[in-house]
């Protein structure tokens, strides 16, 4: 509850400023290029989402929104830079699932993601899918569960790293389905996919964007998506929650800013992001990336992040997972 109240308070401070000051500041922003930091290398889903949204904001607001990649420490380097930046709307973070995980994964961070950053706008929910090598006998989630229970510890499940969404969504599946799977961690999704497609590992939870082409080519078999509902990119693939009641593992991306960023700037950016998410062409681009548009107010986004952080913090602590 405390996390939720904190983010809601950060998102709802507009009334504290005089109306004239709020209008003037909103009319003059942005007066120079805006930095949008991404905590990962170019080319991933988070980076692509930042560039697509940055292009939209540049066109609509008349100033460049420049994407800067600052990879390292599971996005903590980029996050710390934004926390320490001036709260003037000119340094933003493309936040993602990892930011919420990190609150529980790392014992010592020099910032608090909930307290030191203000929610601006949610952009998309990332879809993940449980995929298998074509020669693997189970072709559905119920078949996998039955097979794993009959062969405890003999099914190899790859992940994109011990602290990744892939690993945590896998861990939740194992607990909720009551199965014993042997986990094989890779440094990222890239090194894991060749082993999956060669049959060295049997199954893997991966971002839809990373595997949809292999699914369409028949090189991988989709068993179920981790999202609560089926996703547009794979409409015929059931949700794992259809077979494991209550299961859900959803990735997400959105924009956050330093905590004291003027609320009228936050409101302006939120309005423009939501306009993009209502645009059919923009929405179609997200779907191509295996993502679902995720619009809402700053308060909605703050509430979502707080609840997500609490849920996955418990999973991380119960499983004894730590960042490497």
N, C-alpha and C positions, 0 to 999 in steps of 0.2 A: 504493500500500500504506500509506503514512503517513497519508493522509486516512482510510482505512478503520480503521486502528488507533486513531486519535484519537477517532472517533465511537463505536467500540465501547467504548473506555475510559470515555468520558463516560456511556455507557448502562449500565455494569456496576459502578458503585461502591457498591452497596448494602451489600456485606459490610464496608465500612470503618467503618460506624457500629454501636454496640452495639445489640443486639436491642431492648432496652427503649426506647431513644430512638427507634428506627424505628417501633415500634408506637404510642408516644404521639403522635408527630408525625402519623402517618397518621390516627389517630383524631380529631384536632382539626382537620384540614384538610378543607374550607375553612371558616374561621371568619368570613369576610367576602366580599363580592363579588370575583370574579376578572375581570381585564381580558383579553380576547382580541383582540389587535391584528391588523388586516388592512391590508395595504399598498396597497389599491386602493379606489376609490370604491364606494359601495353599488350592488348590482344585478348584478355579475358573478358568474361561477361560484365564484370564491374566496370572495367575500363571502357568497353564498348557502350554501355549504358550512359556513362559520364559524357562521352563524346557526342552521342546522339542528343542527349538533353542539353549539353553545352551549345551545340549548334542551334537548337531551337531558341534558347535564351539569348544567344548572340543576335539572332535575327530579330527577335521580338523587342529586345531592350536596347538595341543600338550600340552595344559595347561587346567586345570579345570576352567570352567566358573561356579562359584558357585552361585546358586540362593539363595538370602536372602529375606525372607518375612518381611517387616516392615510396617504392616498395621496401619491405623489411618488417620483421617482427610481427607478422600477421596483421599488418596495417597499423600497428601502434606508432610507427615513426610518423606517418602522415597525420594520424589523429593528434599526436602531441603537438605537431606544428600548428594545426588549426586551433587547438586549445590555447596556445600561447600567442596567437595572432590578435591584432586589434579587432575589437568587435564592431566593425563598421560595414560588414557585408561584402568586403572585397577579398576575403579568404574563406572558402567554403570546403566542406568535406563531402565526398561521395561515400557515405557510410554504408555498411553492409552487415550481413549476418555475423561476420567475425568480430565486429566491435562489441556485440552483445556477449558472444562467447568469451571474449578476452577478459571480461570483468571477473569471471570465475576461474579462467585458466591460468591467469598470471597473479601471483601473490603480491607483487609489488609493481605498480604502475605509478608514474608521476602525474597522473590525472585521473579523474573519475568521469567516465563516459556519460553517465546520467546527469551529474551535477554541472560539469564544465562545458557542456555543449547544449545548444537549443535546437529542438526539432524544427525543420523548415518545411519539408515536403517529402512524403513517400512517393516513390516512382513506380516500382514494380516488385512483384513477388517472383522469385526465381523458382522454376520447376526443377525437381530432381526425379530421377527414375531409377528403379532397381532393375539392372540388366544382367543377362547371363550369356555365357558362351553358347552358341547354337547346339553343341553336342551335349550340353548339360541336360540331364534327364527331366527335371522339373521345368514346366513351361508356364506355371501360374504360381501365385503366392501361396495358395493352399497346398499345392504339390511340393513347393519348397519347404514349407513348414513341416509337412509330413515326412519328407525325405530327411530333413535335418534332425528330426526327433528320432528317426530310425537309425541315423548315422551321426551321433553326436561328435562334434569336433572334426568331422571329416570334410565339411564343406568349407572351401577357402573363400573368404570375402575380402576383396581389395577395397582400400580407401585412399583418398588423396592426402592423407596425413593424419596423425593422431588427434590434432586439434581442429580438424576441418569439419565443415558441415557434412561432408560425405561420411566421416567417421562417427559423428554424433548422431546423425540420422540412422546409421547402421546400428549403433549401440542401443538406441531406443527401440528399434525393430527387434533386436535380439531379446531385450528384456520383455517387451510387450507380447511377443509371439512365443516366448518361452523356449527359445532354441539356443543351442551351443554351436556357434560358427567360429572357425579359426580365422582371426583377423590378420591381414597382411597390409601394412601401411606403406605407402609410397610418398615421395616428396611432394608430388602434385598429381593431378589427374593425367598429365601427359605420359609419364613413365608407366602408369598403371594400365592404361588402355591396351598397349601391345600385349601385355601378359594376359589380359582378359580375352582378347581376341585370339590368342594362341592357345588358350585353355590352361595356362599355368595357374590362374585363379578362376573360380567358378562363377562368382557373381560380384557385382559392385554397385554401389549407389553413386550416381554421377549426375552432373548438371545435364538437363535435356539438351542444352545448346551444344554440349561437347560430344554427344553420342547420337543425336537424331539422324545424322547422315548415315551412320553405321547401322542403325535400326532399319532405315529405309532400304539399305543395300543388302539386308539379311545377314550382316556380319555379327549382329548382336540381337538378342531376343529380350524385349521389354516384359517384365513381370508385373510391375505396378509403379505408379507415380507416388511420391511421398507427400504431395500436397493433399489437402483435405478433399478436394474434388478433382475430377479429370481436367486435363489442360488442353488448350486449343491445339498445341503443336502435336499432341498424341491423343486425339479424341477417342480412339478405340482401346486405349490402355486404361484399365481400372485403377482407382486409387487403392493403395495398400489398406487404407482405413475401411474399405468395403469388406475386408476379410479380418482385419485386426482392429477391433472396435476402439475408437479414440486415437488411433495412430495419426500423427501429422508431423511432418518435418518440412518447413517452408523457408526457403532463402528469401532475402529481400535486399533492396537497395533504396536509398533515399538521400536527401541533402540535409546536412546539419551545419550549424554555424557556432562561433564562440558564444558563450552563454548570455552575454549582455548585448548582443546584436539588437539594434532598434527594432521593435515589433512591427513598425510600418514597413521596414525593408523585408522582414520575414514574411509579412502578409503579401507584399508585392511578388516576391519570388514564388510563394505558394500558389498564388493566382495564376501565374504564368506556367508553372509546372502542371497544374490541373488542366489548363487550357490545352497543353500538349497531349495529356492523357485522354482528352476528349476528341482529339483530332484523329480521324480514321486512318490516315497514312502513318501517323506516328504510332498509333496503337498496333498497326500491322507490323511495323518494324520491331516492336517489342516481342510480338508473338513469334516472329522469325527467330528471335534469340532464345526462344523457349521460356519467355517470361509473360506474366499476366499484369496488365496495368493495375496500379494500386493507388488510387487517388484519395485525398482526404485533407482535413485541416491540420495545422501544426499540432493542435491538441490531440487529434486522432492519432497522428503519427507518434507523438510522445507516449500516449497510452499503450499503443502497440509495442513500442520498443521496451517499455518498462515491463510489460507482461511477458514478452518474449525473453528478456534477460532473466527474469525470475524463473520461468519454466526451465530454460536450458541450464541455468546455474545449478538447479537441483539435479538435473541429469548428470552434469559434469562432476559435481561433488559426490553423488552416490556411486558413480563409476570410478572415482579416484583418478580422473583424467587430468594431466598437467601438460602445459606447453613444453615442447622440447627446447 
